[in-house]
């Protein structure tokens, strides 16, 4: 086919919509002549990462929902769990536009078919191998939770889990929970868990709190430009918080009002019954919750040998600078839902511009 889209979350469905709008058709057995695409998704059902979120993440507290192209998010009760409300929306979107997502399909590797720079990329899966002129990678980050290493991590007698494994605060009732991280999820779960357990919130750096009113369009543009420059150089994208600061969300205000939004410096080591602080004291803990973010799920791209010594991919306008047949959307500056939509459209525009190049008179 002409284009293989890997992943059917916000970014992947956006790309599929714009491909179809530009005249590409999903691959089928009886497909005739014409430009084609296929969407491959590892999940067994529609919904992207939303179907895996914790049950207490309500529509009222979700950070950064943005509708898919040309299809508004239907009204939902603010108290409905996002994992119940949003996957049906994604499923309806796929059906409405006839995107024919193939699932569950696990992409194992993407490699060059040969040395021809105008040749095809091979997308090897657990079902079959596809040969595509372009690959749009939109695999997101949810399947790559990141947990930093600290000395003694394997000695801890309590429970350790990542945000990706979180279910509800009830399982921590009466416990002492150390929450690590400076992102939105860390503060949301701090507010939630602190109702039923004693909590200690720890970050590597003192958070820089930003009022929403102070984060205007120029500030947003500057933050995005900073991330764009990082990925252009092949540096890891970095967290959104590192360039935007922490916003005063309703749950942050609620935690502050109850006196639990108290930041502690990061511990230096983990011991059997707690964490060792920089001043040498031992703080007892029953649970360590790592709200330390995610990394791009791009291991299947390893055969292309695009990763820089710094650990990132050189990308500009969502396109690999070292393999122009590859687009990475939902990566770097396009990690947000609105950014993913725009990146999907931009990738398709570039593909179409090359496929319909003007013929010299």
TIMIBA-506271 format. One line per 4 residues: number of its first residue (from 1); their letters; for each residue x, y, z of C-alpha. Coordinates in nm, 4 decimals, padded with zeros to 6 digits. Layout:
% residues N
NUM = A = X:Y:Z; ...
This chain:
% residues 361
1 = XXXX = 00.0000:00.0000:00.0000; 00.1028:00.3636:-00.0080; 00.0830:00.4535:00.3615; 00.0936:00.2408:00.6758
5 = XXXX = -00.0326:00.4082:00.9934; 00.0885:00.2413:01.3130; -00.1416:00.3111:01.6070; -00.5089:00.4107:01.6256
9 = XXXX = -00.5109:00.6668:01.9035; -00.5786:01.0364:01.8490; -00.2812:01.0878:01.6178; -00.3318:00.7719:01.4109
13 = XXXX = -00.7031:00.8306:01.3528; -00.6341:01.1920:01.2599; -00.3833:01.0764:00.9975; -00.6267:00.8134:00.8651
17 = XXXX = -00.9053:01.0724:00.8361; -00.6869:01.3112:00.6369; -00.5577:01.0308:00.4133; -00.9129:00.9322:00.3267
21 = XXXX = -01.0132:01.2954:00.2762; -00.7268:01.3290:00.0250; -00.8435:01.0308:-00.1774; -00.6565:00.7403:-00.0198
25 = XXXX = -00.8665:00.4308:00.0512; -00.8274:00.1569:00.3137; -00.6688:-00.1588:00.1793; -00.9215:-00.4371:00.1117
29 = XXXX = -00.8970:-00.7697:-00.0667; -01.0751:-00.6452:-00.3761; -00.9140:-00.3004:-00.3788; -00.8689:-00.1762:-00.7335
33 = XXXX = -00.6251:00.0832:-00.8623; -00.5707:00.3883:-00.6457; -00.3727:00.5060:-00.3480; -00.4263:00.3044:-00.0320
37 = XXXX = -00.3526:00.3029:00.3389; -00.3808:00.0653:00.6318; -00.4157:00.1417:01.0047; -00.2584:-00.1157:01.2381
41 = XXXX = -00.3467:-00.1102:01.6071; -00.2106:-00.3287:01.8865; -00.5199:-00.2860:02.1044; -00.8016:-00.5364:02.0823
45 = XXXX = -01.0623:-00.2579:02.0779; -01.0877:00.1092:01.9764; -01.0016:00.3872:02.2164; -00.6243:00.4169:02.2188
49 = XXXX = -00.4755:00.4749:02.5637; -00.8073:00.6014:02.7001; -00.9347:00.2458:02.7496; -00.6465:00.1780:02.9908
53 = XXXX = -00.6825:00.4833:03.2172; -00.7734:00.4414:03.5825; -01.1438:00.4249:03.6698; -01.1428:00.7387:03.8851
57 = XXXX = -01.0227:00.9608:03.5992; -01.3509:01.1358:03.5228; -01.4458:01.3476:03.2271; -01.4448:01.6457:03.4650
61 = XXXX = -01.0792:01.5896:03.5563; -00.9327:01.4743:03.2243; -00.6533:01.7024:03.1110; -00.6527:01.7942:02.7422
65 = XXXX = -00.9399:01.6264:02.5580; -00.9717:01.7487:02.2004; -01.2142:01.6154:01.9447; -01.1034:01.4074:01.6498
69 = XXXX = -01.1175:01.5855:01.3115; -01.4687:01.6712:01.1899; -01.6413:01.4737:01.4667; -01.7368:01.6448:01.7955
73 = XXXX = -01.7043:01.4621:02.1251; -02.0613:01.3818:02.2358; -02.1838:01.5366:02.5624; -02.0984:01.3258:02.8659
77 = XXXX = -02.1725:01.3402:03.2354; -01.8684:01.5051:03.4000; -01.8625:01.2208:03.6532; -01.8392:00.9486:03.3868
81 = XXXX = -01.5057:00.7663:03.3785; -01.3042:00.8727:03.0747; -01.2275:00.5101:02.9965; -01.6034:00.4483:02.9635
85 = XXXX = -01.6913:00.7653:02.7692; -01.4102:00.8041:02.5156; -01.3476:00.4560:02.3660; -01.7055:00.4402:02.2260
89 = XXXX = -01.6421:00.7809:02.0680; -01.3276:00.6460:01.8993; -01.5156:00.3353:01.7845; -01.7949:00.5456:01.6353
93 = XXXX = -01.5364:00.7611:01.4608; -01.3697:00.4608:01.2966; -01.7052:00.3272:01.1809; -01.8423:00.6627:01.0636
97 = XXXX = -01.5469:00.7277:00.8344; -01.4910:00.3625:00.7375; -01.1254:00.3596:00.8408; -01.1126:-00.0225:00.8680
101 = XXXX = -00.8559:-00.0361:01.1467; -00.6922:-00.3777:01.1668; -00.6521:-00.5107:01.5234; -00.5065:-00.6544:01.7260
105 = XXXX = -00.1915:-00.6288:01.5163; 00.1463:-00.5997:01.6871; 00.4145:-00.4292:01.4800; 00.7445:-00.5973:01.5489
109 = XXXX = 00.9811:-00.4053:01.3210; 01.0018:-00.1411:01.0506; 01.2939:-00.1747:00.8144; 01.4039:-00.0658:00.4669
113 = XXXX = 01.3214:-00.3070:00.1864; 01.6492:-00.2228:00.0112; 01.9005:00.0589:-00.0346; 01.6766:00.2531:-00.2705
117 = XXXX = 01.5810:00.5801:-00.0906; 01.2654:00.5879:-00.3030; 01.1790:00.2267:-00.2264; 00.9430:00.0913:00.0350
121 = XXXX = 00.9545:00.0430:00.4079; 00.8619:-00.3009:00.5368; 00.6269:-00.3105:00.8350; 00.6633:-00.6538:00.9943
125 = XXXX = 00.3775:-00.7629:01.2218; 00.2635:-01.0755:01.4016; 00.0218:-01.1354:01.1136; 00.1957:-01.0344:00.7924
129 = XXXX = 00.4447:-00.7906:00.6425; 00.3278:-00.4728:00.4698; 00.5324:-00.2775:00.2136; 00.4597:00.0961:00.2310
133 = XXXX = 00.5882:00.4033:00.0525; 00.5431:00.5995:00.3754; 00.4980:00.5034:00.7397; 00.3182:00.7256:00.9889
137 = XXXX = 00.4154:00.6156:01.3372; 00.1605:00.7143:01.6018; 00.2248:00.4652:01.8793; 00.2214:00.7195:02.1620
141 = XXXX = 00.3765:00.6522:02.5018; 00.1262:00.4646:02.7210; 00.2953:00.1264:02.6720; 00.6338:00.2643:02.7845
145 = XXXX = 00.5953:00.3784:03.1463; 00.9197:00.5200:03.2827; 01.0529:00.4450:03.6304; 01.3879:00.6008:03.7209
149 = XXXX = 01.6409:00.3883:03.9023; 01.7349:00.4665:04.2612; 01.9736:00.2648:04.4776; 01.7906:00.0023:04.6801
153 = XXXX = 01.4797:-00.0041:04.4607; 01.4820:-00.3838:04.4647; 01.5005:-00.3957:04.8476; 01.1725:-00.2201:04.9216
157 = XXXX = 00.9312:-00.4433:05.1167; 00.6247:-00.2375:05.0286; 00.4438:-00.1977:04.7003; 00.5755:-00.0064:04.3993
161 = XXXX = 00.3627:00.0821:04.0993; 00.3532:00.3243:03.8091; 00.0608:00.5491:03.7201; -00.0046:00.3093:03.4300
165 = XXXX = -00.0892:00.0401:03.6891; -00.3051:00.2601:03.9128; -00.6655:00.1506:03.9727; -00.8117:00.3536:04.2594
169 = XXXX = -00.7227:00.5216:04.5871; -00.9197:00.2638:04.7877; -00.6394:00.0099:04.7691; -00.4133:00.2486:04.9642
173 = XXXX = -00.6542:00.3266:05.2487; -00.4694:00.3691:05.5776; -00.1274:00.3395:05.4129; 00.1601:00.5855:05.3818
177 = XXXX = 00.2128:00.6609:05.0123; 00.5109:00.8341:04.8522; 00.4072:00.9933:04.5221; 00.6971:01.0747:04.2899
181 = XXXX = 00.6633:01.3143:03.9981; 00.5899:01.6727:03.8950; 00.3301:01.6179:03.6243; -00.0452:01.6499:03.6048
185 = XXXX = -00.1023:01.2851:03.7004; 00.1101:01.3178:04.0149; -00.0964:01.6086:04.1459; -00.4282:01.4508:04.0451
189 = XXXX = -00.3466:01.1305:04.2301; -00.2013:01.3190:04.5250; -00.5350:01.4964:04.5649; -00.7254:01.1698:04.5268
193 = XXXX = -00.5169:00.9385:04.7432; -00.4707:01.1929:05.0232; -00.8393:01.1550:05.1125; -00.7802:00.7987:05.2323
197 = XXXX = -00.4067:00.7756:05.3041; -00.1124:00.9734:05.4346; 00.0796:01.1095:05.1377; 00.4279:01.2455:05.0725
201 = XXXX = 00.4829:01.4229:04.7406; 00.8392:01.4283:04.6069; 00.9954:01.5883:04.2984; 01.3494:01.6397:04.1765
205 = XXXX = 01.2974:02.0136:04.1333; 01.0783:02.2707:04.2979; 00.7676:02.3053:04.0760; 00.7210:02.6364:03.8981
209 = XXXX = 00.3515:02.7130:03.9344; 00.1816:02.9036:03.6533; -00.1577:03.0695:03.6550; -00.3601:02.9694:03.3489
213 = XXXX = -00.4237:03.3370:03.2738; -00.0483:03.3994:03.2603; 00.0119:03.1220:03.0091; -00.1044:03.3104:02.7009
217 = XXXX = -00.0593:03.2299:02.3323; 00.2943:03.3738:02.3026; 00.4019:03.1705:02.6053; 00.2470:02.8532:02.4616
221 = XXXX = 00.4114:02.9155:02.1241; 00.7489:02.9678:02.2869; 00.7132:02.6438:02.4851; 00.6216:02.4457:02.1739
225 = XXXX = 00.9086:02.6044:01.9800; 01.1464:02.4866:02.2501; 01.0305:02.1268:02.2165; 01.0424:02.1511:01.8363
229 = XXXX = 01.4050:02.2594:01.8525; 01.4910:01.9713:02.0850; 01.3517:01.7073:01.8499; 01.5079:01.8777:01.5481
233 = XXXX = 01.8448:01.8257:01.7163; 01.7649:01.4644:01.8019; 01.7355:01.5254:02.1741; 01.4691:01.3427:02.3781
237 = XXXX = 01.1524:01.5563:02.3721; 01.1434:01.6075:02.7492; 00.8319:01.6511:02.9596; 00.5699:01.9144:02.8926
241 = XXXX = 00.6081:02.0377:03.2494; 00.9756:02.1147:03.1909; 00.8819:02.3850:02.9407; 00.5388:02.5008:03.0549
245 = XXXX = 00.5554:02.4827:03.4333; 00.2826:02.3428:03.6599; -00.0664:02.4848:03.6079; -00.2970:02.5650:03.8971
249 = XXXX = -00.5643:02.3095:03.8133; -00.8783:02.2584:04.0255; -00.7317:01.9439:04.1836; -00.4076:02.1282:04.2654
253 = XXXX = -00.6109:02.3996:04.4374; -00.8122:02.1353:04.6227; -00.4954:01.9617:04.7455; -00.3505:02.2961:04.8500
257 = XXXX = -00.6662:02.3890:05.0420; -00.6442:02.0647:05.2427; -00.2757:02.1173:05.3181; -00.1469:01.8146:05.1261
261 = XXXX = 00.0163:01.9967:04.8346; 00.3522:01.9984:05.0103; 00.6536:01.9254:04.7970; 00.9465:01.7329:04.9478
265 = XXXX = 01.2903:01.6966:04.7863; 01.3616:01.3708:04.6106; 01.4947:01.0841:04.8208; 01.8465:00.9571:04.7550
269 = XXXX = 01.7865:00.5863:04.8103; 01.5189:00.3289:04.8824; 01.5398:00.0923:05.1788; 01.3309:-00.1985:05.3025
273 = XXXX = 01.0811:00.0105:05.4965; 01.0986:00.3528:05.3355; 01.3071:00.6127:05.1576; 01.6296:00.7819:05.2644
277 = XXXX = 01.6142:01.1617:05.2375; 01.9016:01.3978:05.1457; 01.9479:01.4963:05.5123; 01.9944:01.1308:05.6082
281 = XXXX = 01.6571:01.0712:05.7713; 01.4507:00.7651:05.6844; 01.0858:00.8250:05.5992; 00.8701:00.5178:05.6456
285 = XXXX = 00.6513:00.4231:05.3471; 00.4138:00.1434:05.2520; 00.3772:00.2370:04.8829; 00.5829:00.4213:04.6217
289 = XXXX = 00.3741:00.5493:04.3311; 00.5873:00.6501:04.0338; 00.4124:00.9298:03.8419; 00.7276:00.9765:03.6392
293 = XXXX = 00.5905:00.9852:03.2889; 00.6298:00.7761:02.9789; 00.8707:00.7366:02.6914; 00.7862:00.7101:02.3191
297 = XXXX = 00.6967:00.3548:02.2148; 00.9352:00.3309:01.9207; 01.1395:00.0138:01.9747; 00.9976:-00.1317:01.6511
301 = XXXX = 01.1800:00.1443:01.4600; 01.5217:00.0214:01.5780; 01.6123:-00.1514:01.2458; 01.6090:00.1928:01.0785
305 = XXXX = 01.8955:00.3023:01.3094; 01.7646:00.6562:01.3516; 01.8212:00.7106:01.7230; 02.0877:00.9715:01.7936
309 = XXXX = 02.3617:00.9371:02.0578; 02.1493:01.1714:02.2716; 01.8652:00.9173:02.2637; 01.6091:01.0899:02.0414
313 = XXXX = 01.5064:01.1091:01.6773; 01.5811:01.4051:01.4511; 01.2343:01.5262:01.3547; 01.1003:01.8433:01.1924
317 = XXXX = 00.7347:01.9050:01.1081; 00.6666:01.5504:01.2345; 00.8993:01.4052:00.9697; 01.2196:01.2139:01.0297
321 = XXXX = 01.5141:01.4138:00.8989; 01.7143:01.0937:00.8514; 01.4408:00.8784:00.6934; 01.1991:01.1032:00.4980
325 = XXXX = 00.9573:00.8139:00.4384; 00.8855:00.8047:00.8118; 00.6642:01.0431:01.0097; 00.6446:01.0482:01.3890
329 = XXXX = 00.3235:01.2069:01.5115; 00.2245:01.2360:01.8744; 00.5996:01.2756:01.9320; 00.7634:01.5822:02.0843
333 = XXXX = 00.5605:01.8992:02.0207; 00.2607:01.7007:01.8917; 00.2093:01.4951:02.2102; -00.1086:01.6808:02.3063
337 = XXXX = -00.4419:01.5783:02.1565; -00.4764:01.9007:01.9566; -00.1114:01.8714:01.8526; -00.1707:01.5136:01.7363
341 = XXXX = -00.4595:01.6270:01.5166; -00.2466:01.8924:01.3519; 00.0474:01.6582:01.3076; -00.1732:01.3996:01.1365
345 = XXXX = -00.2930:01.6588:00.8890; 00.0577:01.7975:00.8318; 00.2028:01.4518:00.7635; -00.0655:01.3757:00.5049
349 = XXXX = -00.0170:01.7150:00.3404; 00.3518:01.6397:00.2917; 00.2805:01.2940:00.1518; 00.0223:01.4310:-00.0915
353 = XXXX = 00.2511:01.7150:-00.2001; 00.5135:01.4622:-00.3067; 00.2708:01.2229:-00.4684; 00.1068:01.4991:-00.6702
357 = XXXX = 00.4173:01.6939:-00.7655; 00.3609:01.9404:-01.0509; 00.4810:01.8232:-01.3914; 00.7142:02.0624:-01.5733
361 = X = 00.5744:02.2013:-01.8983
